[in-house]
Amino acid sequence: MADNKTQKDKRDRNKVSGSENYEIQYFKDKLGVSSQAVTGAIRATGSNDRKVLEEYLRKRR
């Protein structure tokens, strides 16, 4: 689902959209990894759940 910036609820807070640059930027800065690592983690895990991606990227360090 596309990210609707006008809706202020918890719908997207636990997801990282691979098509939204600002979400990738925030996530990469938070974990100290590259943008490519974030998009690669989304592809490798098949998930865009924030916790799954954090766990995957921390194991890969």
Buried (B, 14 or more C-beta within 10 A) or exposed (E): EEEEEEEEEEEBEEBBBBEBEEBBEEBBEEBEBEEEBBBBBBEEBEBBEBEBBBEBBEEEE
